[in-house]
């Protein structure tokens, strides 16, 4: 057996080999040692008496999925080795072979937490003209292909897709390998098949680009080689160009928190969290796709808007659609399981129930007063025949396993009915036989029983053995208190019943497999229906969100690049604030304004204002209504951001290098149809360096790029650019002081801010009063000296090492100081510790009165 194991393991050196032995899957050698640690299994040894015992660990066959999923989620591959013949019938060694290789990119997620997520396997082929890229989610069968020019573009696509595994053909540099490793992306080798399978020809039939075809062939070949079965659910590959959609790098998507919070990685706090009111898993997955790839085509955007508007207007139609969608299961993944051959009877009933919900949806859309909804209904095929096939074959509450009977209704198959009749009548006959034998023998406690080892038997207690008619009864087993017998008549009926049980179970399984194969013919239609219902689910959700949150339908300019957003809001921030407390702001940038230079204190809302604009643009180009009273927008081709301060651990870049790299992306690739958000450019280096870079970047964006730009900064010196750059305007977030306290107005006002209020914000953060006083004193000195003396002043003053008195310049020929009394020293100490900005005038007057009284008391 170990020779067989080593031979199979040799073919899969990079995978955990789960080797089937009876009711267990065993791990041996290094797999056992590492597997026991990762899976918390008991590590044992085989051949303990030998000099080199073999490490071994095992898991029960019925629980194997849990252990496999754990390993794959940790980034490992698992090869499933099954017994390929019945051990009872095998002559010599039982034949075994790999029936499936499960990898991070081919795991079919089935848990509720993964229902709304994709699991993409990606294929990349390096060619003379660049790279071909194809990707697929095995559970749904979707396949997409594109071609890109550079590895950086490939890396961005891999990160945007959140792919866990890439099949790569071509040369990777050490830096590129390290990059993929840090991104937790497994690189797998391509697999060559002996022949070109029908699935490959089917999937690639519409592709024209050679790079895309090569990547798609490699993708499907890898899937066929690892899954070792027909994959009839794989769909025809869809070719796309990244510039067909609003382009956003994975960094931009993370900065804008489109599908997950940047802090927690969870759905809550993201745009997806706000606008996802879908009721099906496939609807939620499609919405994530839409958010990653907003549209550029005006007609396509308008169609989505029309669907949302129609469902917003038609309340009762929308409610009927939503109620019906609640009964629709995940058609896309159900079809994947049907094709895969691992669907069970309960899941087929889920499919039938889903299809039975469709007629109500069609009726509601058809009865509406809107032609857009009626036309949508005309495109849907409800596939009622498939539902009828299932419900007329499968019992209402079938078991999970399909190999133990109890699946098929009576009346479906005449032979099955005969077997069942034989079993039912046979059991009745056994009861009659027991009563008859008791009467014949006079043994009142005689009983007919059954067990798996001995089959059917007649049991008689030891006290009644003398009454047994030995001419008819043959002893079969002796117990402590009883004897068991068999008769020719009982043996004959035992054979009849056992044959009926075995054959009926096999027959039921065969009927189920035939039903599954029959439904497999409808996979393309089921996948199309799933996509239509997913889109309808999103449209209904968008209408519901618009109604609940008072969103407006945006209007798009064609040929102009004006922005007019009246009373715009940040959808996520508004959601977490008390109702009605969010302060809306306008964004108006006509053809004569390309850059808003935004100043104002920290925490006042500059970043919120910038992100608000980007999220409104994304929502609009996805087809959603937007959080504003009015919105007139251009169709943006790209969004660039430079928001937040963080190192890029994947590429090993510092905060400032990340800042400059993201700025460079915009300067190199933005067009006059792009949207650029820059927050605090230049803060990662020395003041003058940062200010010079920020000013030069603003000027380049103004003179060369022409993109609509929101540029937030604390370099107040840059506000002077308004006089020389005609398409730049200063705006600021209002703030005011009341009784020494800083009050944020969260309102965008024209012109530059008069100050940054940095020390006030530090006070809000709770910095010690001593630090705040010294910072305020230093600020006054710097403002008095002017920016030209900033460097010299900073060298002369050590904020953290000197006291207030030490920062005072020494005067020549200063008069000698008199000796202070104890009371005077106490008052001076108290005075030095007071931070006036957090005191009201009345409180200050009271402090002074107290000090005066202390001094008078000492004099007296």
N, C-alpha and C positions, 0 to 999 in steps of 0.2 A: 504494500500500500504506500509506503514512504517513497519507493522508487517512482510510483505513479505521481505522487504529490510533487516530487522534485522536478519531474519532467514537465508538469503543467506550470509550476512556479517559474521555471526557466523562461516561459513565454511571456510572463507578466511580472518582471522584476520590480517595477515601480508601483505595484498595487498590493494591497492586502488581499491574500487569497483565502476566501471562505470556502473550506473544503467539506463537502457534505459526507457525514458518516452517520447513517441511521437517522435519528431524530435531532442530531446536532450538526452545526457547522463548526469545524475545528480550525484553529490557527496554530501553526507550527513555527518552530525556530524563531527568527527575529520578529516575524509577524506576531507571534504569541507574546513575546516579551514587551514589544511596543504597544500591541493591542490591549494587553492586560492593564497597562498603565493608563492609556487613553480612555478605555471603556470601563475601568474599575472592575476587571474580571479577576478571578482566582487563577494564578499561574501554577500549573502542575507540570509534571514531566512524564514522558513516555520512555519505556525501557530503563527504568530506574536502576536496574542491576548492572547495566553496561557502564563503561568508563565515561561515555559522553551521552548522558540522557538527553532526550529531545524535549525542549520547552514546548508546552501545549496549553491552550486555553480554548474554551468552547462557549457557544451560545445556543439556546434552543431554536429550532427551525421556525417555530411560530412567532418568535420575537425578533427575528433577524433584521427586519426593516428598521427597527429603532436603532440598532447598533450600526448598521450600514449608514444610515442618515447622519449619525453622530460623527462618524469618520469623514464622510464626504463634506459635511459642513465645516470641518476643521481643515479642509483642503487636500484630503487624500483620495486616492482611487481605490475601488474595491472590485475584485473579480469574484463572481459567484460561480462556484464549481458544483455542479449537480450530479447525482447518480442518474445515468442515462438508461438504466434498465432495472427491472424488478430484482432486488437482491435474492428473492426466493427462487427465481428462475435462472439466475446467472450461473454460468459454469466457470468456476475459478474466480478471478478478480472482477469485481463489479466495474463496468465501464463508467467513466466520469468525463466531464468536459465543461468548459466555460460556457455558460448560457447568457451571461450579460456582464459587461464591464461598466460600472457606475462611476462617473467622474463628476467633479463640481459643476461642469457645464451641461451634463446630461441627466442630472437628478431631477425627477419629476416631483416638484413640490406639491403636497396634497393637504398640508395642515391649514387651519383657518388663518394663521398669521402670514402664510405665504400666498394666500389666495389672490391678493391684490398686487402681487409682485411678479415680475418676469424673472426667468433664470436663463440668460442667454449664453449659448456656446458660440464663440466667434472663430472665424477662419480667416487667416491673412496670408496672401501670397505676394512675395516680392517679385516684381517684373522690371523690365528695362525702363518702362514708362512710369513706374511708381509702385503702387500697391493695390491689389484687389482685396476687398473685405466683404465677407458675408456672415450673417448671424441668424440664429434660430432659437426659439424656445421649443424644446422637444415636446413639452406638455400640450402645446397648442398647435404646433406644426407650421407656424408662421416663418417665412424665410425672406430676408432682405439682403440686398447686395449693392455695393457702391465701389468707386475707385478713388483713391486719394494720392496726393503727390509726395507727401513726406511722412517720416515716422512720427513726427510730432502731431500731425493730423490723425494718424492711426491711434496714437496714445490717447489723444483727446476723445476719440470716438469710443475707445475701449472703456475709458473712465466714465463717459457719459452713459454708456449702456450698463455700467456696473457689472460687466462680464467677469466671471470667476475663472474662465479657462479660455485660452486661445490656441488653436492649432496653427502653427506658424511654419511656413516654408520660406527659406531665405536666410541670409546671414544677419545675425544680431551682434552688435558690438557688446563689449562687457558692460558699458554704461547703460545700454538699452536693456540688457538682461537684468541688471541691478534695478533699473527703474520698474520693470514689470514685477520683479520680486517684491519690492517695497510696496507696490500697489496691490499685493496679494493676488496676482493673476498667474495661474499655472500655465506654463508653456508646454504643450503636448506636440508630439511628432505626428506628421501626416501618415495616413495608412493607405497603401495601394491595394485595391481589390483585384481579384483574378479576372473579373469581367465588369463591363459597365452595366450596372443594374438599371432596371426600368425607372426606379425612383429618381435617379440622377437625371435622366433624359427628361422626365416629366417636370422636375423642379426648375431646370435651367432653360426650358423651352423658349421663354420670352426674352432672355438676356442676349444682348448684342456685344457689349464690351468684353474683350478677351480676358482682362484681369478679373472682372466680375464672374465670368464663367469658371475660370480656374479656381477661384476662392469658393464658389458654390459647389463645384464638383468635390473639392477637398472636404468641405463641410459635410456633405451628404455621405461621402465615403466613410468618414470617421464615425458618423452616427450609425451607419449600417454595420460597420465592423465592431463597434462597441456594444450595440444593442442586439445584434445577431437575430434579427427578425425583420419581416416586412414592415415598412413604415408608410402605410397608405395614406396617412393623414398629413404628410408633408405637403405644403401648399406650393403653388407656382411662385417662384422667387419674384419679388418686386424690386426693380432697380430704382435707385434714388440718387439725387445729387444733394450734397449738404447745403448748397446754395439755393435749393428749391424751397427752403424753409428759413424762418428767422434764425439766424445763426447766433448761438451762445455757447461758449466753451463750458466744460464741466465746472470750471471755477466760477463763471458768471452764474450758472444755475445754482451752485451752492451759495454764493453770496446773496442771491435773491431769494433763497430758501423756497424754491418752487415746489419740491415734493417732500422735503424734510427740513427740520430745524437744524441750523448750522451748529448749535450748541449741543443738542441732545441726539441728533440723528433720527429723531422720531417724527411721526406725521404731525403731531400737534405743534402749532406755531408756524406751519408752512402755508403757502397759498393753496396747496392741495387739500389741506385740512379745512380751509374755509369753503372752497367751492365744490368739494366732493360730497354730493348728496345722491350718489348712485345707489342702486339697490341690488346690483349684481356684481360679482367679482370681475367678470369680463368687462363691465362698464368702467369700473375703477381702474383696471389695467390700461384700457384704451385712453382714459383721461390722462394718465401719466404719460402716455405716448404723445398725446396732443400738447401737453405742457412742455415737453422736451423739444417738440418740433412745431411751433406756431406757424401759421400759414403766411404766404406772401401773395397768393392769388386772390384778387378782389372778389371774383365770382364765388370761389369756394367759401371765403369768409362770409359773404352775403347770404349764401345758402344756409350756413349754420345759424346765422342771426335770424333768418326767416323762421327756421324751425323753433328756435327758442322763443321768438315773439309769438308764434302761433300757439305754443303750449302755455305761454304766459297769459295770453288772451282767453284761451279755452280752458277755464279752470276745471270743469267737470271731466273734460277729455283727459286732462293731465292727471287728475286723481285716479281715474280708471286705469290709465296706463301704469301709473306707479303701483297701484294695488296689484295689478296683474304681474308686473315685473318682480314683485316680492316672491312669487311662486316659481320664478325661473332660476334653475341651477346653472352651473358653469358649463354651458354647451361646448365651449372650445376645449376645455380639458376633459370633458366626458368623451368627446369624439377621439381625443388622443388616447384615452384608455381603451376605447373600443378597438382602435387600430392596433394598439400595443398588445391586446389580448389579455389584459388584466382587469377588465371591467367585471363587476359582479352583478347579480340580479337586482340588488337594491339600487345600484347606480343606473341600470336600465330603466327602472321605474322612475327615478329622478328625471331621466331624459323624457319619459312619457309625460310626466306631470308638467315639465317645462313646456313641451309642445302643446299640451292641453290649455296652457295659459295664453297661447298666441291668438286664438280666435277672438277672445275678448278684447285684446289690444287692437286687432284689425277692425273689429266692429266699432270701437270708440273712435279710431282715426277716420274711418269711412263716414261715420255719422257726424263728424265735426263740420263746421262751417268754413273750413280753411282748405284751399286747394293744395297747399304745400303738404299738409298732413295726409290728405287723400291720396296724393301722388306717392307719398312715402309708403302708404299701405299697399298700393298696387304692386310694389316691387317685392313684397314679402311672400314667400311660399311657406305656409304653415306646416306642411309635411304631416298632415293628420293621419295618413296611412301608416306612418312609422309608429306613431303613438298607439294606434289601434292594434298593430302587430304585437307590441310589447304587452299592453294591458290584457289582451286576449290570450296570452301565453303564460305570463309569469303570475304566480299567486300574489295576493295582496301584501303579504308579509313574509317574504322569502328569507331563508338563512343567508348569512354572509358568505359562507363557503359554497362553491358551485359543484363540488364533487361528492356531496353527501346526501343528495336527494332533497325532496320537499320543495322543489322550485316550480314545477310545471302544474298547471291547472288540469283538472279532470276534463276529459273530452277533447284534449289537444291531440292525443295519439292513442289509437285503439289498443295497440300492444301494451303500452304503459298502463292503460286501464285494466287490462287482463292481469298483468302482474300484480297490480294493487288489489284486485279482487282476490287473487290467489293468496296474497298475504293476509288480507282481512278475514277471508273465509278459513284460511289455515289456522289462524289464531282462534277463531270460533270453534273449529274442529278440535283443537287441542283442549279447550275448555270442556267440550262435550266428552272427549275421550277420558279426561280426568274424572268426570262424574260417573261415566260408564264403568271404569275400572274400579272405582270405590264400591260401586254396587256389586260387581262380579266378585271381588276379592273380600269384601267386608272390611277393608282397611279404611277407616274414616279419615285418617290424616294423610293418605296417599296424595301426592301432588306431582304435577308435570311442570318441570322447570327448564331453564336454559342458561348456559354460560359459554363464553367465547372459546374456551379450551375443549370442553367435552360435547358441546352442542346441546340437543334436547335430551332429557332423561326423565325417568320416573323415580321419585324418591320415597323410600319406605323407612320408617323408624325401626330401630333394632328390636323393639318390643313386638313388632308385627312381622318380623322376617319369616316366621313359620307359616304365615298365611300366603306367601308369595307363590304363584303358580310357576314353578321353574321350567315347565314345558313351554311356556310362552315368554317368560322374562329371562334376559341374559344380564348377569351382573356386569356393571361398567366401572363402578368406583366405590370404594369403601371409605366412609367417614367415621368419625368417633362415635356418633350417636345414630348413624343411619347408613343404609345401603342405597346405591343408585343403579337403575336397570335401564335396559333398552329393549324394545320389541321391534320385529320386522316392520310392523305397521307404522310405528312412530318414526323409524329411520326413513321410511319412504316419504312421509310428510315433511320431515326435516329437510330432506334434499329439495323437495318442491318449494318450500318456503325460502330457504337460503338462496336458491337459484333465482327466485322471483325478486328477492331483496337486492342481490348483486346486479342482476340484469336491469332492474328498474332504475337503480342509481346510475348505471352507465348510460342507459337510454335517456334519462333526464339530462345528464350532462351533455350528451350528444345533441339533444333538441336545443339546449341553451346555446351551444356553440354555433349551431346552424342559424339560430336567431341573431346572434351577434354578427356572424358573417353576412347575413342578409342586410342588417342595418349598416354594416361597413360600406355598402354600395352608396349610401346616402351621405357619406362624410363630407364631400364638397358642398352639398346643399345645406347640411347642418352647420358647417363652418361659416357659410355666407349668412345664414339666419342669425348665428351668434353675433357676427359683426354688426348686423343691422340692429339687433336688440341692444347691443352695447352702446351704439351711437344714440339710439332713442333714449336710453337710460341717462346718458350725459345731457342730452337736450332738455329732458324733463327736470333733471337736477339743476341745470343752469337757470331754467325758468323759476324754479322754487327759490334758489338763492337770490335771484334778482328781485323777486317779490318780497322776500323776507328782509332783505338788506337795503331796499330802495336803490337798486342799481339802474343806470340808464343805458340805452342802446347807443353805442358810439357811432359816429359818422366818419367815414374815411375820405380824405382828400385824394383825388387822383391827379397827379401832375404838380401838386403843391406840397410844401413841407411845413405847413403851419401846424402849431399845436395850440389848442384851446381847450383847457379842462377847467370847468367851473365847479368850485366846491369839491375838489377831488379829495379822496380819503385813502389811507393805507388799509387795504382789506383785512390784514391780519391784526394790526394794532387796534383798529376799530372794533374787531371781534372780541378782544380781550378787555376792552375798556367798558365801563358802565354805559348803558344805552344813552345816546345823546351827548356824551361828554367829549367825543373826539372833535377837535377843531379843524374844519376843512380848509383847504387852501387852493387858490387858482394857480394854474400854470398856463401862461400865454406867451408864446414865442412865434412871432410872425416871420415873414421872409427877411426882415431887417434885423432880426435878433437870433443869433445862433448859440450864444454862450450866456448862461447865468452864472455870475461869480457870487457865491453864497457865503456870507460871513454871519457870525453870531456865536453865542456861547455854546460850549459843550452841553449836551443833554437837552438842548432847546428844540431839536427836531430837524436839523439839517439833513441827517442821513435818512430819516423817515420820509422827508419830502422828496429826496432823490429816488429812493426805492419805490415810493408811491408812484412816481411817473413810470418807472420801468415795469412795475407789476400791472399798471393800467394798460400799458402797451401790449404786454404778453397776453393778458386776459382778452383784450380786444381782438388780437390776431388769432387766438384760439377759437373765437366765436362766442365768447361769453359777453354778457353785459358787464359794465364797469362801475366801481364805486365813485360816482360823481353825479352832479345835477345835469351837467352837459359835458359832452366830450367830442371834439373834432380832432382827428388825428391823421397823420400820414401813415403809410404802411412802412414800418422800419425794416431794413434788410439785416441789420446786426445790432446787438447790444454789447457794449463793453463796460466793464466795471473795474474800479480800483477802490475797494471798500474793505476796511478792517486791517488790522496789523497782525500778521501771523507768518511764521516760517513755513516753507513748503518742505515737509519732511521727506516726501517722495523723491523730489529732485535734489534735495540737499541744499536749497537756497535760503539765504537769510531773509529777514523781513524786508530790508531795503531792496535786495535783489529781486524779490517777488514783486515789490512795488514798481520797480523800474521795468521788469519784464511785462507786467500787465499793462503799464502805460505804453510800452513799445508796441504791444498788440494793437492797441487802438490807433496809435500814430501811423503804423504800417498798413493796416487793413481797413480802417473805417472809411466810409464814403459819406457824401453829403446826404445820404438816406439813412444814416446810422444814428444810434442814440448812445451817448457816452456819459458815464457817471464816474467822476473822479472825486474821492473824498480824502482830503488832507495829503495830497501829493507833496513829497519832499520832507515829511516829518521824520523819516528814518535816518537822516544824516544831520550834519551841522547846519545851523540856522541859515547862514548865507548860501551854502551849497543848495539846501532845500528850496530856499526862496528863489534862487537863480533858475534852478531846474523847473520849478512850478511856473515861473513867469515865462520861460522859454516854451514850455509845453502848451500853455494857454495861447501864446502867440502863434504857434504852429497849427494848433487846432483851428484858430481863427482864420489864418491866412491860407493854409494849404488844404485842410480837411473839409471844413464847412459842415461838420456834423452838429446836430443839436446836442449841446453839452451842458450838464449841470456840474459845476466845479466848486466844491466846498473847500474853504481854506481858513486858517487862522493867521496867515500872512497878510495883515491889513495893508501892507505896502502895495500889494497887488491890485487893490481897489482903484489905484490911480490909472490902471490900464484902460479904464472906461473912456478916458479922454483921447486915447490914441487908437483904440480898436473899436471901429464904428458898430460892429455887430455884437459887442459885449455890453451887458448891463449888470450893474450891481444890485443885488437884493440881499436882504438879511432877515434873520428870524428875530422878532422883537423880544425884548426883555426889559424889565424895569426894576428899580430898587424901592422897597417900602420898608422904612424903619430898619435900614441896614440889611434887609433880607432880599435875596434875588428872586424875582418872580418871572417865570417863563411864560410868555404869551402864546408860544407855538403858532404865531401868525407870521406869514411871509409879508414883508414890507419892502417898498422900493428903497434903493440907496444902500450904502455900506453901513455896517454896524459901527457904533462909536467906540466900543471896546469889546474885549473877549470875555470879560468876567471870569477869567480863569481862577482867580483866588477865591471868588465867591463859590464857584463849583467845588473847589477844594474844601471849603468850609462845609458845604453840604455833605461831602464825603467823610467828614469827621476828622480831618487832619488836626494835630495838636495846635492850640492857640499860638504857641511860641513860633512854630513854623509859619503860620499864617501871618503873624506880625512881621517877621523878618522878610517874608516874601513881599508883603505890601511895601515895606520900607525900601527894599531893593528895587521894586518896580518903579517907585517914585524917582529914585536916583537915576535909573536907566532912562526913564522918560525925560528927565531934566537934561541929562547928558546928550540925548539924541541917539539915534541908531548908529551913527558913525563911531561912537565911543563904546559900543556894546561889547566888543571883544576885550578892549582894555579893562572895562569895568568888571567883566566876568572874571578876568585874571586877578584883579585886585581884591575882589570880594569872594569870600568862601562862605556860602550860605549855611552850610551844614557844620562848620567848625567854629564860627564866631558868634558872639552874642550881639545883642542890639547895640550896646555901648561900643563894642569893638568896631562896628561898621561906621561909627561917626568919624569924620576926618579930624585929625589933630590940628588945632589952631596955634600958630606961633605966638609966643609971649602971652599965653593964656593966664589969667589971674589965678592965684593959688586957691584951691578949694578949701573951704572950712570943714572941720570935722562934723559929720552928721550925727545927730542924736539918734537914739534907738527908734523913736517914733517916726522920725523923718525917713530912716532907712526902711522901716516897715511900709510906709506909704509909697515910697519909690518902688519897692518890690511889688506891691499890689498894683501900682500903676503900670509897671512893665508887663504884668501878666494879663491885663485887661485887653480883650479884642473888641474894639468899639463897634465894629460892623454888625455884631450880633446883639447890640444893646439898643433899647429905645431911649429917646432923649430923657424921659423921666427917670429911667434906671441909671443913666449916667449922672444926672443931677443928684440922685440919692447917694451914689458912690462918692462923689465929691464932698457932699455934706458930711458923710461919715468920716472921710479923711480929715476934713477941717476939724471935726470934733476931737479926733484922736490927737491932733497936733495941739489943740487948745488944752486938752486934758494933761498933756505932758508939761506944758508951760506952767500950769497951775500946780 
